[in-house]
Amino acid sequence: MIPDSGAIYSINEGNAQHWHQPITDYVQSKKFPAEGEKAHALRYVGSMVADVHRTLLYGGVFLYPSDKKSTSGKLRLLYEAAPMAQIIEAAGGLAIDGRKRIMDIMPTKIHERCGVIMGSKVQVKELEERYKKFDQE
């Protein structure tokens, strides 16, 4: 089972200039936490399988979100995002594209892409709330 929470986040910061505000705000809050809170550790291998495996073991969150450059995301729904989402959810975690559950996305094309946010419940729910707040503004 994946821990309910973890202090590791995994994202390609080379794409930071293209991120949507909820991702930027989340990463900033983990790198530079409020006084009295502990900073989270960035760990990014660049291989989804390796990064998600570590997330399963230690908790935290793996992020490969859609952004301003790749509006539909980069990872393929059918053979990258959905299989890993199934594993994460079977282990007790959550997997969303930012706004909805990855496993609820009905594919329309074989190579369809989507954003990916998956891992421990606490971190994924925090990101989901950030997206909801962002959508209301």
Legacy VTK file of the C-alpha trace (Angstrom):
# vtk DataFile Version 3.0
C-alpha trace
ASCII
DATASET POLYDATA
POINTS 137 float
0.000 0.000 0.000
1.159 3.510 -0.796
1.575 5.771 2.252
-1.301 8.267 2.664
1.238 11.091 2.543
4.864 11.603 1.646
7.492 14.323 1.532
8.708 13.726 -2.047
7.445 15.351 -5.209
8.568 14.328 -8.676
8.286 16.743 -11.613
10.405 17.956 -14.519
11.210 21.495 -13.404
12.611 22.217 -16.862
8.993 22.806 -17.904
8.283 25.301 -15.088
7.867 28.278 -17.410
4.908 26.510 -19.060
3.097 25.272 -15.929
-0.409 26.364 -15.003
-0.763 28.310 -11.752
-1.918 25.393 -9.536
1.284 23.464 -10.308
3.511 26.514 -9.863
1.867 27.321 -6.530
2.096 23.712 -5.328
5.794 23.340 -6.171
6.594 26.706 -4.585
4.790 25.670 -1.399
6.817 22.455 -1.213
10.169 24.062 -1.966
9.590 27.083 0.272
7.110 26.012 2.968
5.562 28.270 5.558
7.520 28.773 8.745
7.408 25.681 10.927
6.714 23.325 8.025
9.313 21.055 6.433
10.330 21.385 2.782
9.583 18.424 0.546
12.313 16.768 -1.480
12.366 16.896 -5.276
13.297 13.568 -6.836
12.970 13.218 -10.608
14.550 10.379 -12.567
12.789 11.181 -15.838
11.367 7.681 -16.169
7.717 7.426 -15.184
8.092 3.808 -14.050
11.029 4.595 -11.747
9.450 7.778 -10.377
6.081 6.122 -9.734
7.787 3.095 -8.157
9.551 5.359 -5.660
6.241 7.165 -5.018
4.590 3.813 -4.271
7.311 2.931 -1.777
7.763 6.242 0.034
4.643 8.284 -0.736
4.403 11.721 -2.242
3.349 12.679 -5.729
4.433 12.175 -9.359
3.477 15.042 -11.655
3.535 15.287 -15.426
0.716 17.796 -15.820
-0.703 19.376 -18.914
0.672 22.881 -19.325
0.545 25.937 -21.581
2.805 24.265 -24.149
1.297 20.752 -24.028
-2.349 21.556 -23.356
-3.433 17.900 -23.494
-0.444 16.660 -21.517
2.446 14.561 -22.781
1.810 11.057 -21.460
-0.435 8.685 -23.399
-3.660 7.781 -21.649
-4.044 4.170 -22.806
-0.539 2.830 -22.345
1.181 5.177 -19.884
-1.241 7.103 -17.659
-4.085 4.587 -17.192
-1.936 1.521 -16.397
0.045 3.458 -13.774
-3.161 5.007 -12.423
-4.574 1.499 -11.982
-1.499 0.433 -9.999
-1.507 3.584 -7.839
-5.214 3.294 -7.069
-4.987 -0.447 -6.350
-2.323 0.463 -3.781
-4.614 3.023 -2.123
-3.465 6.202 -3.854
-5.138 8.592 -6.271
-4.520 9.466 -9.927
-6.010 12.539 -11.619
-5.344 14.725 -14.638
-5.771 17.770 -12.414
-9.536 17.858 -12.513
-10.797 14.307 -12.903
-9.786 10.742 -12.201
-7.568 9.287 -14.930
-9.449 5.978 -14.799
-12.683 7.843 -15.637
-11.338 9.351 -18.867
-12.905 7.631 -21.870
-10.277 7.514 -24.646
-11.286 8.746 -28.087
-7.960 8.087 -29.855
-5.349 5.377 -29.409
-2.514 7.860 -28.767
-4.600 10.324 -26.723
-2.588 12.252 -24.137
-3.489 13.518 -20.685
-1.960 15.290 -17.735
-0.854 13.079 -14.850
-0.882 13.715 -11.107
-0.662 10.528 -9.051
0.468 9.321 -5.694
-0.474 9.635 -2.033
-4.001 10.758 -1.204
-2.957 13.830 0.790
-0.802 15.310 -1.973
-3.163 14.482 -4.847
-6.176 15.912 -2.987
-4.189 19.091 -2.257
-3.452 19.492 -5.955
-7.067 18.770 -6.890
-8.178 21.539 -4.511
-5.671 23.939 -6.056
-7.133 23.225 -9.503
-10.697 23.785 -8.215
-9.685 27.122 -6.685
-7.863 28.122 -9.873
-10.890 27.224 -12.019
-13.160 29.434 -9.867
-10.948 32.508 -10.209
LINES 1 138
137 0 1 2 3 4 5 6 7 8 9 10 11 12 13 14 15 16 17 18 19 20 21 22 23 24 25 26 27 28 29 30 31 32 33 34 35 36 37 38 39 40 41 42 43 44 45 46 47 48 49 50 51 52 53 54 55 56 57 58 59 60 61 62 63 64 65 66 67 68 69 70 71 72 73 74 75 76 77 78 79 80 81 82 83 84 85 86 87 88 89 90 91 92 93 94 95 96 97 98 99 100 101 102 103 104 105 106 107 108 109 110 111 112 113 114 115 116 117 118 119 120 121 122 123 124 125 126 127 128 129 130 131 132 133 134 135 136
